[in-house]
Amino acid sequence: MSENKDLQVAEHGTSVEGVKFVYDFTEGNKDLKDLLGGKGANLAEMTNLGLPVPPGFTITTEACKVYLESGEEPAALRDEVSAHLDALEARMGKKLGQADDPLLVSVRSGAKFSMPGMMDTVLNIGLSDKSVQGLAQQAGDDRFAWDSYRRLIQMFGKTVLGVDGELFEDALDAAKAAKKVTVDTELEAADLKKLVTKFKKIVKTEAGRDFPQDPREQMDLAIHAVFDSWNTDRAKLYRRQERIPGDLGTAVNVCSMVFGNLGPDSGTGVAFTRDPASGHQGVYGDYLQNAQGEDVVAGIRNTVPLAELEQIDKKSYDQLMQIMETLENHYKDLCDIEFTIERGVLWMLQTRVGKRTAGAAFRIATQLVDQGLIDEAEALTRVNGAQLAQLMFPRFDEDAKVSQVGRGIAASPGAAVGKAVFDSYTAVKWSRSGEKVILIRRETNPDDLDGMIAAEGILTSRGGKTSHAAVVARGMGKTCVCGAEELEVDTKRRRMTVPGGHVVEEGDVVSIDGSSGKVYLGEVPVVPSPVVEYFEGRMHPGADDADELVEAVHRMMAFADRKRRLRVRANADNAEDALRARRFGAQGIGLCRTEHMFLGDRRELVERLILADTDTEREESLKQLLPLQKQDFVQLFESMDGLPVTVRLLDPPLHEFLPDITELSVRVALAESRQEPHENELRLLQAVHRLHEQNPMLGLRGVRLGLVIPGLFTMQVRAIAEAAAERKAAKGDPRAEIMIPLVGTVQELEIVREEADAVIAEVEAASGTQLKLSIGTMIELPRAALTAGQIAEAAQFFSFGTNDLTQTVWGFSRDDVEASFFTAYLEKGIFGVSPFETIDKDGVGSLVKLAAKAGRETRPDLKLGVCGEHGGDPESVHFFHEVGLDYVSCSPFRIPVARLEAGRAAVQSQGSDHR
């Protein structure tokens, strides 16, 4: 069968001709993640590398898709599984679940993208009342056999039959209490045998059926359960959070069992080729003697550091170190590895490119460049703007007076402060009410995902850097401290007891430091991030006291700046913001909102303009505003000397400059009741009523103001022109661009431009200076986008106002809908992300693309930019690069993110073109 035939996508129904649904580990490779999932592809890759991988096979994602679409597995799947199981049994020399010497297998999920803990796994399949005896005899260890059997019933009952997992946990706790022991490894074979009987009764009562004794039935039901787990609520929530497509499906990996619970010379662990929290090279990971793999990830027993394995089993340790080096050099990245040691023999159960913190991502990318494993272009694909934004968040003030009550493992960095909550439901409820919360658990499990998303940070008393809490938190960029053993967490009484006996009740404020692992009572103050200090120019790379992370960020930003085509400007309305933006790397101002200059102590002048009854009164108000506006622009052009400054003429409705109608009505009523003078307030109230609109954002605003209120726009144009002339006279280099907002037809722009050109000509004649001011417009209405070819005849540049364009395309009022129904839309999957956060490529994006193309067909030298909030959104920046815009503009704080993503977009575009 050809490779193309193997990879073809299944159509509808359960009978699919010519599609291969099962691959042996010897048949795949790491590039088949779409088909074999990440776990299966990497198991195949390790097998190809000659590493010790237990034999097995992978059921493809295509089989999963058929099953989920039709409710039945593909007709050919059972026969393919049987053929591969026969081959596995022949290789191992034993049959699945045979009575005397049983072959046991694990059934594990494995999607294309890592979804830690979100989908299902069942170990020890093949054990039954008969085969458990054979396993005990073959292993020479009754305790091991019964421990493995109780694990199977527990996992199978919860995962496959839907039994409440707490019932098994309670029975296990009761068994330990009866034996007066604290950990399950202290239970003896007889205790575990009784526990198996108890577990089977729980299954019978809760599931309405006996635990299946047929090993093939166990395996088939487990495979279906893994398929079904793709669409569990927690898996769908995780995919929405991580923006993983919902139509990929999961592969299923059937792997011969190796046992880490065979005694002290056995164990299981997770290893990283570099520290996923810091990026530093060294020996990082967790190991647990006499345990199976899920024990480490679940965090139910505290592990020992991986380095201690050298004293426990030096042979296995040395072999593991060699394999880790092999894998990192092969994958050219941080690798996350799961392994088991069975009586001194090392087995590799999984590898993947490991999740890491934001700081680790930047450090590792530069380290790999220095080691010659990757080049600068590849390094840029290893970091992203969201990670850079995380590094710019504040951190705890080291000089503050604090009350430290504990310390755990620094699992995911950051400074998080919030009220203590002890379950996921409360975390979500309080968060939605505006409270900041810290989710505190003994250990987390996949059912806690809602609360983990809602919380500012996560604190657990059990588990290590590879526990569920740590792995998921790192993936989300959420602050996390794990394994704080001295903290006694009582989730039932909703409290935590700290050393010294102090009790933290639900609602008490705590602070956790994910960089140091420290836990504090109360709120700890925060200080700026060193990365922000670097961008502000207060920390210099290469200096003796420079932060190592700053060095890595500096190098990655330099890579990005060399690669990017898109220029990055700032949205800034005053000289202070402009100077800060310039320090952050802005290459000009893409949006100066002049309405912000009309507030504060100038509001009275604006009120006079609005209240003017005659041309003379209106002209006098404009005359008084002119020098103030001019001075604003002089300062702005000075701070951005030599760089373009796009000034948007007045945009919002005039009522926004007047007092609130309710407040004003009360003032007038009170004045009348007290018989006090109120002529001005009454005039204001009459003006407010006159200007009142049912939908002001679609009313008298933008270019419409300039056309209806004589002299308003010409005053602003004159202020811009005179400021530019003054800067030129002072040997400056002003590069002003005048932007007309809310244009819907070329005629509007033509009228305003004609008036503006006349004013500019007057100023040039009076100053004897040629100003070279350009005039363009914002494209923020669907009609403007659809008629962009006509509008370009009168415009020298377009700047896409994607905030308003999103509102008008969707028919959304942003101020209303985000608070009213966006949460429901996100939860139901209608939105993967708010269209105000990331551009809607299919709708709004199509108009941007259409307008850009039509505009340049009319005017090939048309400058194109974007000044909505999307200009600083990582995913949107990539779209604007693809469309061919010249620049993006965003708030000063987001400029570094936009610069980095513009570089990444260029690299990825070149890679795509090359392919």
HELIX and SHEET records of a PDB file:
HELIX    1   1 GLU A    3  LEU A    7  1                                   5    
HELIX    2   2 LYS A   33  ASN A   48  1                                  16    
HELIX    3   3 THR A   61  SER A   70  1                                  10    
HELIX    4   4 LEU A   77  MET A   92  1                                  16    
HELIX    5   5 SER A  131  ALA A  139  1                                   9    
HELIX    6   6 ASP A  142  THR A  159  1                                  18    
HELIX    7   7 GLY A  165  LYS A  179  1                                  15    
HELIX    8   8 ASP A  184  GLU A  186  5                                   3    
HELIX    9   9 ALA A  189  ALA A  207  1                                  19    
HELIX   10  10 PRO A  215  SER A  229  1                                  15    
HELIX   11  11 ASP A  233  GLU A  242  1                                  10    
HELIX   12  12 GLY A  293  ALA A  298  1                                   6    
HELIX   13  13 LEU A  306  GLU A  308  5                                   3    
HELIX   14  14 LEU A  309  ILE A  312  1                                   4    
HELIX   15  15 LYS A  314  TYR A  331  1                                  18    
HELIX   16  16 ALA A  358  ASP A  370  1                                  13    
HELIX   17  17 GLU A  376  THR A  381  1                                   6    
HELIX   18  18 GLY A  385  LEU A  391  1                                   7    
HELIX   19  19 SER A  424  ARG A  432  1                                   9    
HELIX   20  20 PRO A  446  ASP A  448  5                                   3    
HELIX   21  21 LEU A  449  ALA A  454  1                                   6    
HELIX   22  22 HIS A  468  MET A  476  1                                   9    
HELIX   23  23 PRO A  530  PHE A  535  1                                   6    
HELIX   24  24 GLU A  548  LYS A  563  1                                  16    
HELIX   25  25 ALA A  575  ARG A  583  1                                   9    
HELIX   26  26 THR A  594  PHE A  598  5                                   5    
HELIX   27  27 GLY A  600  ARG A  602  5                                   3    
HELIX   28  28 ARG A  603  LEU A  611  1                                   9    
HELIX   29  29 ASP A  615  SER A  639  1                                  25    
HELIX   30  30 LEU A  654  PHE A  657  5                                   4    
HELIX   31  31 ILE A  661  SER A  673  1                                  13    
HELIX   32  32 GLU A  679  LEU A  691  1                                  13    
HELIX   33  33 PRO A  696  LEU A  698  5                                   3    
HELIX   34  34 VAL A  703  VAL A  708  1                                   6    
HELIX   35  35 LEU A  712  ALA A  729  1                                  18    
HELIX   36  36 VAL A  746  SER A  767  1                                  22    
HELIX   37  37 PRO A  782  LEU A  786  1                                   5    
HELIX   38  38 ALA A  788  ILE A  791  1                                   4    
HELIX   39  39 THR A  802  TRP A  810  1                                   9    
HELIX   40  40 ARG A  814  SER A  820  1                                   7    
HELIX   41  41 PHE A  822  GLU A  827  1                                   6    
HELIX   42  42 VAL A  844  THR A  858  1                                  15    
HELIX   43  43 GLU A  869  GLY A  872  5                                   4    
HELIX   44  44 PRO A  874  VAL A  883  1                                  10    
HELIX   45  45 PRO A  892  ARG A  894  5                                   3    
HELIX   46  46 ILE A  895  HIS A  914  1                                  20    
SHEET    1   A 5 VAL A  22  ASP A  24  0                                        
SHEET    2   A 5 GLY A  56  ILE A  59 -1                                        
SHEET    3   A 5 THR A 250  SER A 256 -1                                        
SHEET    4   A 5 VAL A 105  ALA A 111 -1                                        
SHEET    5   A 5 THR A 121  ILE A 125 -1                                        
SHEET    1   B 5 VAL A 304  PRO A 305  0                                        
SHEET    2   B 5 GLN A 281  GLN A 289 -1                                        
SHEET    3   B 5 GLY A 267  ARG A 274 -1                                        
SHEET    4   B 5 CYS A 335  GLU A 342 -1                                        
SHEET    5   B 5 VAL A 345  VAL A 353 -1                                        
SHEET    1   C 2 ARG A 395  PHE A 396  0                                        
SHEET    2   C 2 VAL A 526  VAL A 527 -1                                        
SHEET    1   D 8 SER A 403  ARG A 407  0                                        
SHEET    2   D 8 LYS A 518  LEU A 521 -1                                        
SHEET    3   D 8 VAL A 509  ASP A 513 -1                                        
SHEET    4   D 8 ALA A 415  VAL A 421 -1                                        
SHEET    5   D 8 VAL A 437  ARG A 441  1                                        
SHEET    6   D 8 GLY A 457  THR A 460  1                                        
SHEET    7   D 8 THR A 479  CYS A 482  1                                        
SHEET    8   D 8 ILE A 409  SER A 412 -1                                        
SHEET    1   E 3 GLU A 488  ASP A 490  0                                        
SHEET    2   E 3 ARG A 495  THR A 497 -1                                        
SHEET    3   E 3 VAL A 503  GLU A 505 -1                                        
SHEET    1   F 9 ARG A 567  ASN A 571  0                                        
SHEET    2   F 9 ILE A 589  ARG A 593  1                                        
SHEET    3   F 9 PRO A 644  ARG A 648  1                                        
SHEET    4   F 9 ARG A 735  ILE A 740  1                                        
SHEET    5   F 9 SER A 774  ILE A 779  1                                        
SHEET    6   F 9 PHE A 797  PHE A 800  1                                        
SHEET    7   F 9 LYS A 863  VAL A 866  1                                        
SHEET    8   F 9 TYR A 887  CYS A 890  1                                        
SHEET    9   F 9 ARG A 567  ASN A 571  1                                        
END                                                                             
